[in-house]
Amino acid sequence: MPHPPRSLVGRDSENMRAVGVTARPPVGTAAAALAWVEVGCPVPKRGQVRVRVMAAGVNRDDLHAMEGTVFGGIPVTSRPTTDAPLVPGMELAGVVDAIGDGVEGLQVGQRVFGVVYMQKLGGLAPFCCTNATLLRPLPERWSYVEGAAIGFSGSVAAMAVQSGGVVAGKRCLVVGASGNIGGLIVQVLQAAGAAEVVGICGGPNVAHVEGLGADRVVDYTKGPWVDALKQDEGSFDRVFDCVGGTDTESAARRLLNPTGHFVTLCGPMAHLGGVLAPWHRILRSLAYIGWRVLVSRLRGPRYTFVSGSAPDWSALERLVLDRDVRPVVERTCPLAPDAVADAMTRLMGRHRCGKQVVLIGTTDGPTPSPVPSLHHTVLFGHQ
């Protein structure tokens, strides 16, 4: 039986147990490759904050980072090794534990949520460092579980809606409406006053998307969704694409009016990041995105590609937090390789209805007591 993760107990503690991989797993096998790994407790560099992690969200990009398939294979992280494992977990919520030099606006003991973007040591560990700009105070009434489910997904959803311009009074279509980001887009559109929100998803998830506030839901398993919307050709103002592929774009253009806007999170590669693509395909996809952006500005409908690599916190705060749009958490699990593997397997399934969140510390109730020797260690001039 593997040992459970051990907490740091003093400034002399150097290592902690986390869940990660020690080698690059073949595509499609990352979940099965997860194991306990031992890593050093991180020390925040200039501009960084160390977070005592309470909960971490599970994302497809975690799998892509482990398998080396980000945008088809762009090398954003070095290969994991036994001496330098890769610990996933790009969304987290917890308590500020230590602060590096140059950080303002955050303080030790503060509840926060945010993103750990493509680092070797992510949120599936007791402690994690990330840039202070990738963290935000956790709203008072929000739990750590909710915070861990909103940092990346919520930011991308908000950026997508913001990219589409004013949505109040507009007819909007969300392709892939039952996923984590798609579901949040549905909620944000309704909260922002869209005239109609239509969701596209598979049959088992129709009731879920309706529950999120969609005015109408089309089940793609019953036939091409664009055929089910023939009567709406040329009448939609916004289409939000969470699936990708030129076929999705082609169908969407039939439904958009000339002044409409197609916002895609994936571009011409369907289910972006799930395959290891040759470089010529990656470059061709990037060139296609650039070409479509340019052409669409000369003749509509507009085309926008949204990347979540740099969260727009102002969009998140205005469209999500200020409107109290909450993420849907399907289930939680403990920090253990088998449990996280199950969560990641569930994440890749077609019939999930919400976020998978890993519980690492105390996830609700009062802020946990600090670890004295860590909270009072002098780090880069800060106490």
Beta strands, then each sheet from edge to edge (+ up, - down):
strand 1: 15-20
strand 2: 35-40
strand 3: 48-57
strand 4: 91-99
strand 5: 111-115
strand 6: 127-131
strand 7: 135-137
strand 8: 171-175
strand 9: 196-201
strand 10: 216-219
strand 11: 236-241
strand 12: 256-264
strand 13: 302-305
strand 14: 329-334
strand 15: 355-359
sheet 1: 1+ 2-
sheet 2: 6+ 3- 4+ 5- 7+
sheet 3: 6+ 3- 15+ 14+
sheet 4: 10+ 9+ 8+ 11+ 12+ 13+
end
